[in-house]
């Protein structure tokens, strides 16, 4: 579907594809409805191999990227994972080993390409770890080596707009440094992120948040979401995932997009970072 003439392009990106059957099913349905422009896959999941097939019918209409993972139970099970607090502390103390980080990034890119049969359209991070010090530098080096300097996947700069203290903390973990490095390399990136909140509230609360994000988002912003068709008992944000899915598949989502003249467009980001 072509966006309306003069519409404001927004990349609605569903994170965590392949985390569970319910997450993958929700994302595939929303992509088919035309409500998404991108999704990011958790390739450490044993589901990635089978669930990738759910996106084959829409691969020309959405961007599919790597959700680089250091902090989920999947990453801990893979032997390199940490809690979010642990990853933040290691980043701030300079405790990541560059060679080990490089190996983890290479393995996740290998796992993505093995199933998708092409490079990811973008790379972002579960809990925004891709921009942490100690991870972002090896990530940029790996991307340049595999795909060419300034070529291949775009990157998400996690500088959330209007997300309060949580957003400021996320941005402080490396948004400016990543943007500076990308400006020098010429690799494309999305410099503005919306969609961050505490996963609390009702479906009506979420609808009001989306309306505000679409109102305030500049052209080319990423609006991240985390839908699922049902809540898994071990998922701490399971109920929020269901609320998000119910909103994005509803008429309320299309009405909100129309109200702010916003159109979901395929990722990756539409422009390189400014030098």
Secondary structure, DSSP 8 states (H G I E B T S, - for coil): ----TT-EEEEEEEEEETSSHHHHHHHHHHHHHT--SEEEE-TTSTTHHHHGGGGGGGTTTSEEEEEE-SSSHHHHHHT----HHHHHHHHHHT---HHHHHHHHHHHHHHHHHHHSS--SEEEEGGGGGGSTTTHHHHHHHHHHHH-TT-S-EEE---BSS-HHHHHHHHHTTHHHHHHHHHHHT-BEE--EE----S-S-HHHHHHHHHHHHHH--TT-EEEE---SS--TT-TTHHHHHHHHHHHTSHHHHHHHHHTTEEE--SS-SSB---
